[in-house]
Amino acid sequence: METKINGTDLLALGYPEGSLIGVALKANAKRTGLTKEEMVSNYALVLENPEAFLEHKIFGKLAQAIIEKANEKPEDFIALNPNPADFALYGADKIEEGAIKQMQVAMQLPVTVAGALMPDAHQGYGLPIGGVLATNNAVIPFGVGVDIGCRMALSIYDIPELFYYENEAKFKRELVAHSKFGAGHGFHGQYKSNHEVLDRNEFAEHTFIKNLKDKAWSQLGSSGGGNHFVEFGIIEFATDDAALNIPKGKYVALLTHSGSRGFGATIAGHYTKIAKETCKLPEVARNLAYLDLSSDLGQEYWIAMNLAGDYASACHEIIHTKMEKALGATVLAKVENHHNFAWKETYNGEEVIVHRKGATPAAKGVMGIIPGSMTAPGFLVRGKGEENAINSASHGAGRQMSRTQAIKTITKNEMQAILKDHGVTLIGAGKDEAPMAYKDIHQVMAAQEDLVDVVAKFTPKMVRMADDGSRED
């Protein structure tokens, strides 16, 4: 088996961060019979003298890309703001440097109005996960993210805590029967669900998404891979909540986390590519390419993004309706909120486009759900409307380990032990989603006391996730 070459190897040779790394790694996929050492040696030679490799069958495209990069001039790109405004930062001591640097670059965009970084933040593509960015009449596809409209949805049942413990087998049976996970997975034939979102005019009229209806229909009511879940737990209200009309006590609840599936991911990929082609930003900001909302392309994306968000909501609605019927329960209250989206909002008296990539809306009185991990509690919250945070809060605990790091360092026995200690039944999921891969949710909540009030605490008891290690398709 050939030893892989990664971006770190190329950076060590002097390759700059950015698109050249991607081109170089594609060259590595074509290698035949060369050892890692031989490849690394060739990479160094190509970087030193690309003209000599223009006709090379493995390194020709890389050589061409290096020459083109060397010939780029500053005037070829949209200029970044050399004196950007500061951004609000919450829980700074727990946020990795890479996420902060990404936010600093985002603040340099000529369309940026304001920014904030939530305490669960970590490095992503373009805007960091946990990043909030307000812009002037511009939308950034990678500022929204790949999983458009990803959201949390909570149903609180009229079922007391004790009933769950007395009927765990029933809850497991219904959880398995009424949820489906993983990239590429969906429903077929009589098992497909119907929802009014499929009747939307956009599927017939929108230039790009009109061919995506079949994909959307088959995955309607399913959940994605990665950190998406459907879980039962116990939610505790320490006091009566008049707004939700729920008395103090403990109740069984269903919590789901998923997004717009392959439908949203396809939209994201298409318009990110277009944005990069039409909005020429310097390499450091390339993944923050934006579309002017006054343009046809900007309006195309905006319409598609909103439909993807409504589709994601429909997926949750179907899961929650199925479970409500299966349990024969009465729902006392439902709460839903989404991230990975862009909203038109008012900031400092002006209309702006607020991107929340892995951040929860938290305007005054707005309800949200902030999960911890499969063994840590989540919190039902009510926003305080903190303008410095652009009316936002974290969308979860946030990762403290990459997926690769978690898989390498956490053992199955360690994961099983912590699940047992917390009395959690897990169906599916890999070591990349182990509780230890996430930050301490209590520290995250402490860092955003100015942003939200805690209404209730949700403790996971039975968790289902994708069991094939898949990411979103």
C-alpha positions in Angstrom: 0.0 0.0 0.0 1.4 3.4 -1.0 2.2 5.8 1.8 0.0 8.8 1.5 1.4 12.3 1.0 -0.5 15.1 2.7 -0.6 18.9 2.8 1.8 19.0 5.7 4.5 17.3 3.6 4.0 19.8 0.8 4.1 22.8 3.2 7.4 21.6 4.5 8.8 21.7 1.0 7.8 25.4 0.6 4.4 25.0 -1.2 2.2 27.9 -0.2 -1.2 27.3 1.5 -4.1 27.3 -0.9 -5.1 25.9 -4.2 -1.6 24.7 -5.2 -1.7 22.1 -2.4 -4.9 20.7 -3.9 -3.4 20.5 -7.4 -0.3 18.8 -6.0 -2.3 16.2 -4.1 -4.2 15.3 -7.3 -0.8 14.7 -8.9 0.0 12.2 -6.1 -3.1 10.2 -7.0 -1.6 9.5 -10.4 1.7 8.2 -9.1 2.6 4.7 -10.2 5.5 2.8 -8.8 7.1 5.8 -7.1 7.8 5.7 -3.4 6.8 8.5 -1.1 10.4 9.6 -0.9 10.7 9.7 -4.7 7.4 11.7 -4.9 8.6 14.2 -2.3 11.9 14.7 -4.2 10.0 15.3 -7.4 7.7 17.8 -5.7 10.7 19.8 -4.6 12.1 19.8 -8.2 8.8 20.9 -9.7 8.6 23.8 -7.3 12.1 24.8 -8.0 11.9 24.5 -11.8 8.3 24.1 -13.0 9.1 24.9 -16.7 11.0 21.6 -16.9 7.9 19.6 -16.0 5.3 21.2 -18.2 5.0 18.0 -20.4 5.3 15.5 -17.5 2.4 13.1 -17.3 2.2 13.3 -13.5 3.4 16.8 -12.7 2.5 18.8 -15.8 -0.7 20.3 -14.4 1.1 21.2 -11.2 3.9 22.8 -13.1 1.4 24.9 -15.1 -0.4 25.9 -11.9 2.9 27.0 -10.2 3.8 29.2 -13.2 0.3 30.8 -13.3 0.5 31.4 -9.6 3.9 33.1 -10.0 2.5 35.4 -12.7 -0.5 36.6 -10.7 -0.5 40.3 -9.8 -2.3 42.0 -6.9 -4.4 44.1 -9.4 -5.8 40.8 -10.7 -7.8 40.4 -7.4 -10.3 42.3 -5.3 -8.4 44.1 -2.6 -8.8 43.2 1.0 -9.3 45.8 3.7 -5.9 46.4 5.3 -7.4 47.9 8.4 -10.4 45.7 9.4 -12.6 46.2 12.4 -12.3 44.0 15.4 -14.7 41.1 16.0 -16.3 39.9 19.2 -14.6 36.8 20.6 -16.2 34.5 23.2 -14.3 31.8 25.1 -11.0 32.9 23.5 -8.8 30.6 25.6 -10.5 27.5 24.1 -10.4 28.5 20.5 -7.7 27.2 18.2 -5.4 29.8 16.4 -6.5 28.6 13.0 -10.1 29.6 13.6 -9.1 33.0 14.8 -6.9 33.6 11.8 -9.8 32.6 9.5 -12.0 35.1 11.2 -9.4 37.8 10.9 -9.3 37.2 7.1 -13.1 37.3 6.9 -13.1 40.7 8.6 -10.9 42.0 5.7 -13.5 41.4 3.0 -14.6 44.7 1.4 -18.3 43.7 2.1 -17.8 42.9 5.8 -19.8 45.0 8.3 -19.2 43.0 11.6 -18.1 39.7 12.9 -18.2 37.4 16.0 -16.7 34.1 16.9 -18.6 31.7 19.2 -17.0 29.7 22.0 -17.4 26.4 20.2 -15.4 27.7 17.2 -12.9 25.6 15.3 -11.2 25.8 11.9 -13.2 25.1 8.8 -13.2 26.2 5.1 -13.5 29.9 4.5 -15.5 31.1 7.5 -14.6 29.0 10.7 -17.3 26.8 12.2 -18.7 29.1 15.0 -18.1 32.2 12.9 -20.8 34.9 12.5 -20.3 37.4 9.7 -22.5 40.4 8.7 -22.0 41.6 5.2 -23.4 44.4 3.0 -25.7 42.9 0.3 -23.4 39.9 -0.3 -23.8 36.2 0.4 -20.8 33.8 0.8 -21.6 30.2 -0.1 -18.8 28.9 2.1 -19.9 31.3 4.8 -23.1 29.4 4.9 -21.4 26.0 4.6 -21.9 22.8 2.7 -24.8 21.4 4.8 -27.2 24.3 4.2 -29.8 24.9 6.8 -28.5 22.2 9.2 -30.6 22.4 12.3 -31.6 21.1 15.7 -35.2 20.0 16.4 -36.7 19.1 19.8 -40.0 17.5 20.7 -40.9 17.4 24.4 -43.4 14.6 25.2 -46.0 14.2 27.9 -44.0 11.1 29.0 -42.4 11.0 32.5 -38.8 10.0 32.9 -39.6 6.7 34.6 -41.5 5.5 31.6 -38.4 5.7 29.5 -36.4 3.4 31.8 -39.3 0.9 32.0 -39.6 0.7 28.2 -36.1 1.2 26.7 -36.6 -1.7 24.3 -39.6 0.0 22.8 -37.7 3.3 22.4 -34.9 1.5 20.7 -37.2 -0.4 18.3 -38.9 2.9 17.3 -35.6 4.7 16.9 -34.2 2.1 14.6 -37.5 1.8 12.6 -38.1 5.5 12.0 -34.6 6.9 11.3 -32.2 6.3 8.4 -28.6 7.6 8.2 -25.5 8.1 6.1 -24.3 9.6 2.9 -26.1 8.3 -0.1 -28.8 6.6 2.0 -32.5 7.3 1.4 -35.9 5.8 0.9 -37.4 4.1 -2.1 -40.8 3.1 -3.5 -43.6 3.0 -0.9 -41.2 4.0 1.8 -40.7 7.5 0.4 -42.3 10.3 2.3 -44.3 13.2 0.9 -44.1 16.8 2.0 -45.4 20.1 0.6 -41.8 21.3 0.2 -41.5 19.0 -2.9 -44.4 20.9 -4.5 -42.5 24.2 -4.4 -42.2 26.1 -7.8 -38.4 26.3 -7.5 -38.1 22.6 -8.4 -39.8 23.4 -11.7 -38.4 26.9 -12.4 -35.0 27.3 -10.9 -32.2 26.9 -13.4 -30.0 24.6 -11.3 -32.1 22.8 -8.7 -34.9 21.6 -11.1 -32.9 18.4 -11.7 -32.4 17.7 -8.0 -35.9 16.8 -7.1 -35.5 13.0 -7.3 -32.4 13.1 -5.0 -34.3 15.4 -2.6 -37.3 13.1 -2.5 -35.4 9.9 -1.9 -33.5 11.4 1.1 -36.5 13.3 2.5 -36.9 12.3 6.2 -33.4 10.9 6.5 -30.4 12.1 8.4 -26.8 12.7 7.3 -23.5 11.2 8.3 -20.8 12.8 10.5 -22.1 14.4 13.7 -25.8 14.1 12.8 -28.1 12.2 15.2 -31.5 11.2 16.3 -31.7 10.6 20.1 -34.0 10.2 23.0 -33.2 11.8 26.3 -34.6 13.3 29.5 -35.2 17.1 29.5 -35.4 18.8 32.9 -37.1 22.1 33.6 -35.9 23.4 37.0 -38.7 25.9 37.0 -42.0 26.4 35.2 -41.6 27.9 31.8 -44.6 30.1 31.0 -43.7 30.8 27.4 -43.6 27.1 26.5 -46.4 26.3 29.0 -44.4 23.5 30.6 -44.4 22.9 34.3 -41.2 22.2 36.3 -40.2 18.5 35.9 -38.5 15.8 33.8 -39.9 14.7 30.5 -38.9 12.3 27.7 -37.8 14.2 24.6 -36.6 13.6 21.0 -33.7 15.6 19.7 -32.6 15.5 16.1 -29.6 17.1 14.3 -29.3 17.0 10.5 -29.4 19.2 7.4 -30.3 19.4 3.8 -28.5 16.2 2.8 -27.2 15.7 -0.7 -29.6 18.2 -2.0 -28.0 21.1 0.0 -24.5 19.8 -0.5 -24.9 19.8 -4.3 -26.2 23.4 -4.2 -23.3 24.5 -2.0 -20.7 22.9 -4.3 -22.2 24.4 -7.4 -22.5 28.0 -6.2 -19.2 28.0 -4.3 -17.5 27.1 -7.6 -19.3 29.9 -9.4 -18.5 32.4 -6.6 -14.8 31.6 -6.8 -14.8 32.0 -10.6 -16.6 35.4 -10.5 -15.3 36.9 -7.3 -11.5 36.9 -7.6 -10.1 37.2 -4.1 -6.5 36.7 -3.0 -5.5 33.2 -2.2 -5.8 33.7 1.6 -9.5 34.6 1.2 -10.4 32.4 -1.8 -12.9 30.3 0.1 -14.8 33.5 1.1 -15.8 34.3 -2.4 -19.1 36.1 -2.4 -22.1 36.8 -4.7 -23.7 40.2 -4.9 -27.3 39.9 -4.0 -28.2 42.4 -6.6 -26.9 40.0 -9.3 -28.8 37.2 -11.0 -26.3 34.7 -9.6 -26.7 36.0 -6.1 -30.5 35.8 -6.3 -30.2 32.2 -7.7 -28.2 31.1 -4.7 -30.4 32.9 -2.2 -33.5 31.2 -3.6 -31.7 27.8 -3.6 -30.3 28.3 -0.1 -33.7 29.1 1.3 -35.3 26.1 -0.3 -32.6 23.9 1.1 -33.3 25.3 4.5 -37.0 24.5 4.2 -36.1 21.0 2.9 -33.9 20.4 6.0 -36.8 21.5 8.2 -39.1 19.1 6.4 -36.7 16.2 7.0 -36.9 16.9 10.8 -40.7 17.3 10.7 -41.1 13.9 9.1 -38.9 12.2 11.6 -40.7 13.8 14.6 -44.2 13.1 13.2 -43.3 9.4 12.7 -41.9 9.1 16.2 -44.9 10.9 17.7 -47.3 8.5 16.1 -45.1 5.4 17.0 -45.0 6.4 20.6 -48.6 7.5 20.9 -47.4 10.5 22.7 -48.6 14.1 23.0 -46.1 16.7 22.2 -46.0 19.5 24.8 -43.7 21.7 22.9 -41.5 21.8 19.8 -38.4 23.9 19.3 -36.3 24.2 16.2 -33.4 26.4 15.2 -30.9 26.3 12.4 -27.3 27.2 11.6 -25.3 27.1 8.3 -27.5 29.7 6.8 -27.7 33.4 5.9 -30.4 35.8 7.1 -31.4 39.3 6.2 -31.3 41.2 9.5 -30.9 44.7 10.9 -27.6 45.6 12.5 -26.9 49.1 13.7 -30.0 50.3 11.9 -29.0 48.9 8.5 -30.0 45.7 6.7 -27.2 43.2 6.5 -26.7 39.6 5.5 -25.8 37.6 8.6 -24.0 34.3 8.0 -24.0 31.9 10.9 -21.8 28.9 10.0 -22.2 26.6 13.0 -23.8 29.3 15.1 -27.3 29.6 16.6 -29.6 32.6 16.2 -30.0 34.2 19.7 -32.0 37.4 19.2 -34.0 38.4 22.3 -36.5 35.7 23.2 -35.5 33.4 20.3 -35.4 29.7 21.4 -32.4 27.5 20.6 -30.9 24.1 21.3 -27.2 23.8 22.1 -26.1 20.1 22.3 -23.0 18.8 24.1 -22.0 15.3 23.0 -23.5 11.8 23.1 -22.7 11.7 26.9 -22.8 15.4 27.8 -26.0 17.4 28.3 -27.4 19.8 25.8 -29.3 23.0 26.7 -32.6 24.5 25.7 -31.9 28.2 25.7 -33.6 31.6 25.1 -31.6 34.3 23.4 -30.7 37.6 25.1 -30.2 39.6 21.9 -26.5 40.6 22.4 -25.6 42.9 19.5 -21.9 42.4 19.9 -22.4 38.7 19.1 -24.7 39.7 16.2 -27.6 38.1 18.1 -25.9 34.7 18.0 -24.6 31.8 20.3 -22.8 28.6 19.8 -24.4 25.7 18.0 -22.9 23.0 20.2 -19.8 22.1 22.2 -17.4 22.2 19.2 -14.7 19.8 18.4 -11.4 19.8 20.2 -10.0 16.9 18.2 -10.1 16.4 14.4 -11.9 13.3 13.2 -8.5 11.8 12.2 -7.0 12.6 15.6 -10.0 11.0 17.4 -9.8 7.8 15.3 -6.1 7.5 16.0 -6.1 8.3 19.7 -9.4 7.0 21.1 -9.9 3.3 21.6 -13.2 1.4 21.3 -12.9 0.3 25.0 -12.5 4.0 26.1 -15.5 5.0 24.1 -17.6 2.1 25.4 -16.5 2.8 29.0 -17.7 6.4 29.0 -21.0 5.4 27.3 -21.6 2.9 30.1 -20.6 5.4 32.8 -23.3 7.8 31.5 -25.9 5.1 30.9 -26.1 5.9 27.2 -27.2 3.4 24.5 -25.4 4.1 21.2 -26.6 2.8 17.9 -24.0 3.4 15.1 -21.3 6.1 15.2 -17.5 5.7 15.0 -14.7 6.9 17.2 -14.6 10.2 15.4 -17.8 11.1 17.3 -16.6 9.9 20.7 -17.5 12.3 23.5 -13.8 13.0 24.2 -13.5 14.5 20.7 -15.6 17.5 21.9 -15.0 20.5 24.1 -16.5 20.7 27.6 -20.1 21.9 27.0 -20.1 23.5 30.5 -17.1 25.7 29.7 -18.7 26.7 26.4 -22.0 27.6 28.1 -20.0 29.6 30.8 -18.4 31.6 28.0 -21.7 32.7 26.6 -23.8 33.6 29.6 -24.2 37.1 28.1 -25.7 35.6 25.0 -28.4 33.1 26.2 -30.4 32.1 29.3 -30.7 28.3 30.0 -34.3 27.2 30.1 -33.8 23.4 30.5 -31.2 20.7 30.4 -31.4 17.7 28.0 -29.5 14.5 28.9 -29.0 12.0 26.1 -30.0 8.4 26.8 -30.3 6.7 23.4 -28.3 8.0 20.4 -28.4 6.9 16.8 -25.9 8.0 14.3 -24.5 6.9 10.9 -22.8 3.5 11.5 -20.6 3.5 8.4 -18.3 6.4 9.2 -19.8 8.4 6.3 -19.7 12.2 5.9 -22.4 14.2 4.2 -22.8 13.4 0.5 
